[in-house]
């Protein structure tokens, strides 16, 4: 396959892809505007932060898979990919520890004003008195907004610092996460405002989706107590920066952020952010997932996704539709010969029944197979009998009926 890597990729894993016989093009400095010209003959595209636009997808002639070497896919036009039957896969969870480590570093930096310490010393100033007023972390309350893969890693690390863990109670929370919160002695709240008001530190770890865009607005921030720390290592568009800047000039609030509402597409260049320049804000360069450990783990998972795609499978896909409620699932045991399934499809077509999903399992010896088919349409006894009467069909069974 022809694979275009449009972002940084560890050299060792790049060589693994090449050894598998793929035609690999490594162009890590491509931006969104460059992608349409570079993507035309690629079968697989791998990106990290490079936006994949409608124009790029429309330009591609062979593209069948886009892999986001990370968790979020908000920089990829998944709707355009879906319209062209292009899989979009991601690599969730592999950078969680790295983001959690940065989150703890930012909390410590705020409490000890570490960046300002360094800046003063580099400017030949000694201000021990100014920097000897840290509150300390032990016993303080950390409110985690979004207790997913990253949030749980933060909770574990924060607990070891003696921080008390706070979270919003959720009925749909994974049982394993609920058990972890219980083991850590986390306090659960009925609603977000109550948790925010009780937190000394609030850290954001929510995914990028319409429900979280702009969630940290003036109303959210007003719930924070004076002297609180706010950490964002999730997504830049989670915060309404204008609201936050206004509050920073009115309230005793300290902020640390790794992400911004508008970021450069390239790895190095000019960047102006009023939020990053504010004296009560410590900012980093969207480096949460950027440790060697995380990038190696992500790259290995990318290769697994590419391998499975090459074998006809698909892994970690984010743009497949959910099964329809009125789908009928049938099992067709049949002779493994050319033409049997085509006759099956002909019957279904005549009955105006659409195939939503199918798997065909061939048994040892390649003499027989079983096709499990998800159908959308009026599958009844008449159609069932027509299928069973086909040459090469042993038996038709209904595994789940929508009727």
N, C-alpha and C positions, 0 to 999 in steps of 0.2 A: 504494500500500500504506500501511497505518497502521503507523508505526514509533514505538516507545517507546524513547527514550534515557534509561536510568535511572542514568547516571553522567556525569561530566564529558566534554565533547566539544568540540574546537576550533570556534570560531565560524565560521571560513571554511568548514570541512567541513560544519558544520550547515546553512549556507546552500546548499551544493552539493546536499545531500539534498533540501532544500525546492524548489530550482529544478528538480529532476527530477520534480516533481509529486506527491511523497509527502506524506501527512498526517503530519507529524512533531510528536511531543510530546516536549519536552525537560524532564525532571524529574530533575535530577542528584542531588537530596537524598533520593531514595527509599531506604528500607532494606528488609530482607527482609520485615519485617512489613507494610510499605506496599504491596509489590508485588502481592499477590493482588487488591487493590481496583483497582489501576491498570492491570492487564494484560489485563483481560477482552476488550477489542475490538482488541488489537494483533495484527497479522500477523507483525511482526518485533520482537524485543526485543534491545537492545544494552546490555551491562553491562561494567563493569570489575571492581570488587570487590563489588558488591551480590550477595548470595547469591540464587540462584534455587532455591526449595524445591519439594518435592512439592506443597504447597498452592497455590503460585503457578501451577504447571503445570496442576494440576487445574482451577483457576479459569479459565484462559484458554480462550476459545471459538474463536478463529481462529488462534492462534499456530502458525506453521509453521517458524520459524527463530529460534534464539537465537544471538547472536554475542557471544563473549567478546572484548572489545577488548584482547587480550593473549594470552599463550601458554597459561597453565594454565587448566583448566576444572574444578578441584577445588571451586569454589564453586557449581557448577551440578549439579543432580540429573540427570545424564545418563541414568541408568536410567529415571527417570520420563519423560524426554523421548523416549527410544527406544520405550517402551511405547505412546506416543501418536503415533509417526511424526513427531516434531518434530526437525528437524536442529539439531545443535549444532556451530557452527564456531568456530574460534579464529584468532588472528593471530600465528603464531609468528615469532620472529626479528627483528621490527621494533623491539623495545626492547633488543636485546642489547647494543648499544654503550652505551646509557644505563646499564644495570645494571653493565657492565664499568667504566665511568667511576666510578660510585659505589664499586665494589669497590676500585679503586686509591686513591680518596680515603680510604676507611676504613683501608687498609693504611698509608698515609702518616700518617693521624691517630693510629694506634696507635704508630707508630714515633717520631713527634715529640710525642706527647701534645698535639696541637693543641687539643682542646676544653678541657683543663685549663689550658693557656696562656691561652686567651681568658677563662676563668672567673676566674683569678687577677687578670688585669689589670682586669677589670670590677669586681673587689672591692678595687681599689687596692693589690694586692700585687705585688711584683717578686721573682721567684724564678729568676733566670737560672741559678744553679747547679743547681737541681733539674731544669730542663728542658734542660740541656746534655749529656745523657747518652744521646742517641739512638744506636742501633746502626748505622743506615744500611741501605739495601736492596741495594746493589750486591754481587753475589756470594752473596747468601743464597738459600735454596732454597724455592720456592713449589710446594706440592703442590695440584693442582687436582682436586677430586672432582667429576666430571661435565664432560667435555670436549665439550660440545655447542655450541649457538650462542653462549651467553654465555661459557662456558669458553674457547672459542677466542679470543674478543675479549679476554678477560682475559690470556690467554697472550701475545698480540701486544703488548699494552701493558706487561705486566710485563717482558717480554724487553727492551723499550727502556729500562727502568730498570736493567738489568743483573741482574735476578733470573734464577736458573736454574730452568727449568720441569721439574716432575716430574708424572708421570701413571701410572695403572695401564694396563698393556698389555691390549688387547681385540682379539680376533680379528674381531669384528663391526663394528669401527670403520670409519666412512666413509673411503674412500681419500684424499679431499681433506684431511680432518682429519689423517690419518696423515702425509701429505706435509708439512702445515704444522708438525706437531710435530717432524718430522725436520729441517725447515729451521731451526727454532728451537733445535735441539740438545737437545730434551727427553730426559730420562732416563725410561725406562719400567720399571715394576716388575711383578713377577708377581702381587702381591697388594696389597690396600689397607693392611693393617697395616705392611708393610715401607715403603711410601711415607710413611705418617703418621709413622713413627718417624724418618725421615730428613729431614722437612720442618721448616723454620724457621717457615713460614707455611702454613696450610691454608685454602683457600677452597672453599665449597660451592656447586655449581651443578647440582644434580640436579632432575629434574621431581618433581611431587607424585604419588606412586602408592603402593600398599601396600608395595612393596619399599623405598621410601625413608623412609616414615613412621617416626620414631624411630630412624633409623640412627645418629645421633650420640648414642649412649648412653654409659654409664660405660665399657664395654669399648672403644669407639671413642676416647673421650677419654684413657683410660689409655695409649694408644699414643703420644700426643703428648709431645714432649720438653719439659723445663722451659724456660720462657721463650718458648714458641711463641705465635704469634698464630692465632686461629681467626676466620674471617670467614664470615658467613652472609647472603647476599642472595638466597637461593632461596625457601624456604618455612619458615614458623614451625614446622610440625609435624615438620620434619626433625630437630630437636633435642629431646631429652628434657630440658627445662629444669631439672627437679629434679636430675638427674644432673650437669648442667653447673654449677649453683649449688654443689653439694656439693664438686666438684673445685676450683672457684674459691677456696674457703676452705682448701684443702689444698695447692694446687700453684701454681707460678709460671706462670700462664696468663693471656693477655689476649684479650679477645673484642670483636668489632665485629659488630653485627647490624642489619639493616634490617627484620627480620620477627620475629613473636612467635607463640606457640602460640594465644593468644587476642587478637584485635584488635577495636577498635570498628568497627561497621558504618558509622558516620558519619565525615565528614572532620574534625570537630572535636568534642571533648568530653573528659570525664574518662577517664583511663587509668592503671591501676596495674599495674606489672610489676616483680617482684622482680629479674628479670634486667636490665631496663633501669636499675634503680637501683643495681646493684652497682658499686662504685668501680673495678673493672677491666673494665668493659664500656662501650663507646661505642655508643649506639643512635641510629638515625634512624627516621623515621616512615613506613616502608614506601614510600619514594620512589624506589626503584631505577629504575623505568620513567618517572618523572615529570619528563621534560625536554620542552621545547616541540618539539624535533626528533623525539623518539620519539613523542609524542602525535600530531603531524601525520602521521607515517608510518603509524601504526596506524590513524588515522581514515581515511586514503586507502584503506587495504586493506579496512577495514570497508565502505566505499562500494562497492568492487569486488565484495565478497561479496554485498551487497544487490542490486547491479545484475545479477549472474549469477543470483541467486535469482529476480529478477523476470523473467528470460528463460527460466526453467525449468531452470536448472542449479544446481549447488551446489559450493561451494569450501571447502577446508580443513575438511571434516567429520570429527569425531572419534568419532561414534557409529554409523557404519555397520558392519555385520558383515563379517568377512573372507569371501571366496569359499569355498564348500564344496569339499572335495577331490573329491567325487563329482559335480561339476557338468559337464553336457554343454553345449557351446556350439555353436549352430547358426546358419546364415545363411539367411535366406529372402528371395530376390529376388522382388518382387511388383509388381503394378499399384498405383499410388497412388490407390486409390478407397475410398470408405466401405464397410465390411463385410468387406474382405479379412482384416484382422488379427483381427476378431472371430471369423471362421470358424476361423482358426488357433488361437485361444485355446480355442474349443469342442472342437477335436480334442485339444488338450493336456489339457483338463479331463477329457474322457472317459477318457483314458489315465492319470489320476491323476498328472499331471506338473505340478509347480509352477514358475512363472516366478520366478527369483531376481533377474534383472536384464535390462533390455532397452534397446536404442537403435535408433531407426528413422531412417535417413538418406534424405532425399528428394533425388533428382537434379535437375539443371537441367531446366526445363520442367514439373516436377511431374507427370510421367506414370508414373514408376517410383520404387521405393524399395527399400532393403535393410534388413531387420530382423535385428539380431544379438541373439540371445536366449540367456541362461544358464538352463539347465533343471536342476531337481532331480527325479529320478525315472527310471523305466525307459524310456529313449528307445531304440527299436529300429527295425529295418527296416520293420516294419509301420506304425508311427507315421509314419516318414519318408515312406512311400508314400502314406498318407492325406493328408499335408500337400501333397505334390507334385500330387495329384489335385484339389486345391481350385481352384475358379474364381479366376483372378487371380494364381495363384502360378506363377512362371516355373521356379524351381529351389530345392531345399533341399539345403544342404551342411552337413556336420558339420566344424566347425573344430577342436574338441577333444572327444574322447570320454572319459567316465569309465569306460567298460566295458573 
